Amino acid sequence: MQLLRHYRPIAVVCAAGLLAACAAPSPPPVETKPKEPPSCVPAAAGDQVTGNWLSVRSQRGVTGELRTLFTLNPDGTMAYTEQLKRGKHPSQGLSEEGCWKHDQQTLTLRTLTSNGSPVEFEDPIYTNRYTIVSATDKTLDLRSSDGVMLKARRMSPGYRLPF
């Protein structure tokens, strides 16, 4: 009993401190503005890579045929659609929209929405760079950053991948 008399004032002070900490008003939450999506920059007049480009290929380790449609609009906007066709199975696909830029031998695609949902603009997974190996008015050969070659042919305006 003698021992409790010595610790009782310390216990009361600690309990009062805890209550005071709980009762203190918390600072207001810091409001952060959502980042604005980057704006697309129009392509140079007559840029040869503007248009619809279709690549059909097989990829090691993937069963089926990969079809990739790049739609590079003159206003700097782009649509990227990739579809996996596997025989009688329904197609699986990815649909992205955003901006594109052509600088010397580099084509950069920056995704702003993926399958209709906004993306985190700063995440590097949504910026893809391709080296332009060759470009004519009918064909566009690209090498991805991981070395995959894409041989695309020009498609008519408004072309869409069939499902």
C-alpha positions as CSV (number, residue, x, y, z in Angstrom):
1,M,0.0,0.0,0.0
2,Q,2.9,2.3,0.8
3,L,4.3,1.7,-2.7
4,L,1.0,2.8,-4.4
5,R,1.0,6.2,-2.6
6,H,4.3,7.1,-4.2
7,Y,3.2,6.1,-7.8
8,R,-0.4,7.5,-7.6
9,P,0.7,11.1,-8.5
10,I,2.7,9.9,-11.4
11,A,-0.2,7.8,-12.7
12,V,-2.6,10.7,-12.4
13,V,-0.2,13.0,-14.3
14,C,0.2,10.4,-17.1
15,A,-3.5,9.8,-17.4
16,A,-4.2,13.6,-17.5
17,G,-1.5,13.9,-20.3
18,L,-3.1,11.1,-22.3
19,L,-6.5,12.7,-22.0
20,A,-5.2,16.1,-23.0
21,A,-3.5,14.6,-26.1
22,C,-6.7,13.0,-27.1
23,A,-8.8,16.1,-26.6
24,A,-6.4,18.4,-28.5
25,P,-7.8,19.4,-31.9
26,S,-6.1,17.8,-34.8
27,P,-4.7,20.0,-37.5
28,P,-7.0,20.4,-40.5
29,P,-6.1,18.0,-43.4
30,V,-3.9,19.5,-46.0
31,E,-5.8,19.8,-49.2
32,T,-3.9,18.9,-52.3
33,K,-5.2,19.7,-55.7
34,P,-5.3,16.8,-58.0
35,K,-2.6,17.1,-60.7
36,E,-3.8,18.2,-64.0
37,P,-3.2,15.8,-66.9
38,P,-0.4,16.9,-69.2
39,S,-1.7,18.7,-72.3
40,C,-1.0,17.2,-75.7
41,V,1.2,19.1,-78.1
42,P,0.1,19.0,-81.8
43,A,2.4,17.1,-84.2
44,A,4.5,18.9,-86.7
45,A,2.7,19.6,-89.9
46,G,3.0,16.6,-92.3
47,D,4.6,14.3,-89.6
48,Q,5.0,11.0,-91.3
49,V,4.0,8.9,-88.3
50,T,0.6,10.5,-87.9
51,G,-2.2,8.1,-88.7
52,N,-3.4,4.6,-87.8
53,W,-0.8,1.8,-87.6
54,L,-1.6,-1.9,-87.1
55,S,1.0,-4.4,-85.9
56,V,0.1,-8.1,-85.9
57,R,2.7,-10.4,-84.3
58,S,3.4,-13.5,-82.2
59,Q,5.3,-13.2,-79.0
60,R,7.4,-15.9,-77.4
61,G,5.6,-17.2,-74.3
62,V,2.2,-15.9,-75.4
63,T,-0.3,-18.2,-76.9
64,G,-2.2,-16.4,-79.7
65,E,-1.7,-13.4,-81.9
66,L,-1.1,-9.9,-80.6
67,R,-2.7,-7.1,-82.5
68,T,-1.7,-3.5,-81.7
69,L,-3.3,-0.5,-83.2
70,F,-1.6,2.9,-82.7
71,T,-3.8,5.9,-83.6
72,L,-1.6,9.0,-83.7
73,N,-3.7,12.1,-84.3
74,P,-2.4,15.4,-85.7
75,D,-3.5,17.2,-82.5
76,G,-1.0,15.1,-80.4
77,T,-3.6,12.8,-78.9
78,M,-3.2,9.1,-79.3
79,A,-5.1,5.8,-78.8
80,Y,-3.3,2.6,-78.1
81,T,-5.3,-0.6,-78.4
82,E,-3.8,-4.1,-77.9
83,Q,-5.8,-7.3,-78.4
84,L,-4.9,-10.9,-77.9
85,K,-6.6,-13.3,-80.3
86,R,-6.6,-16.9,-79.2
87,G,-8.5,-19.1,-81.7
88,K,-12.1,-19.6,-80.6
89,H,-11.6,-17.9,-77.2
90,P,-12.9,-14.3,-76.7
91,S,-10.3,-11.6,-77.4
92,Q,-8.6,-9.9,-74.4
93,G,-7.7,-6.3,-74.8
94,L,-6.2,-3.1,-73.5
95,S,-7.4,0.3,-74.5
96,E,-5.3,3.4,-73.6
97,E,-5.6,7.1,-74.5
98,G,-3.2,9.9,-74.1
99,C,-0.6,12.0,-75.9
100,W,2.2,11.2,-78.3
101,K,5.4,12.9,-79.4
102,H,7.8,12.3,-82.2
103,D,11.3,13.6,-81.6
104,Q,14.0,12.5,-84.1
105,Q,14.0,8.7,-84.0
106,T,11.9,8.4,-80.8
107,L,8.2,7.9,-80.6
108,T,6.9,8.5,-77.0
109,L,3.4,7.5,-75.9
110,R,2.1,8.9,-72.7
111,T,-1.1,7.2,-71.3
112,L,-3.6,9.4,-69.5
113,T,-6.4,6.8,-69.3
114,S,-6.3,3.1,-69.3
115,N,-9.5,1.1,-70.1
116,G,-11.4,4.3,-69.4
117,S,-9.8,5.0,-65.9
118,P,-7.4,7.9,-65.2
119,V,-3.8,6.8,-64.4
120,E,-1.1,8.2,-62.2
121,F,0.7,10.5,-64.6
122,E,4.1,10.3,-62.8
123,D,4.1,6.4,-62.9
124,P,6.8,5.5,-65.5
125,I,4.8,2.5,-66.6
126,Y,2.4,4.9,-68.4
127,T,5.2,6.4,-70.6
128,N,6.4,4.2,-73.4
129,R,9.3,5.0,-75.8
130,Y,9.9,3.4,-79.1
131,T,12.8,3.8,-81.4
132,I,11.7,4.4,-85.0
133,V,13.7,1.9,-87.1
134,S,12.1,2.9,-90.4
135,A,9.1,4.9,-91.5
136,T,7.5,5.2,-94.9
137,D,4.0,6.3,-95.9
138,K,2.9,2.7,-95.7
139,T,5.0,1.0,-93.0
140,L,6.3,1.9,-89.5
141,D,8.9,-0.3,-87.8
142,L,9.4,0.3,-84.1
143,R,11.6,-1.2,-81.4
144,S,10.3,-1.1,-77.9
145,S,12.5,-0.3,-74.9
146,D,12.7,-4.0,-74.2
147,G,13.8,-4.8,-77.7
148,V,10.6,-6.1,-79.2
149,M,10.2,-5.3,-82.9
150,L,6.8,-4.0,-84.0
151,K,6.2,-3.9,-87.8
152,A,3.1,-1.9,-88.5
153,R,1.2,-1.0,-91.6
154,R,-0.8,2.1,-92.2
155,M,-4.6,1.6,-91.9
156,S,-7.4,3.8,-93.1
157,P,-8.6,6.6,-90.9
158,G,-11.2,5.4,-88.5
159,Y,-10.0,1.8,-88.6
160,R,-10.8,-0.2,-85.4
161,L,-9.7,-3.7,-84.3
162,P,-12.4,-6.3,-84.8
163,F,-13.6,-8.2,-81.8
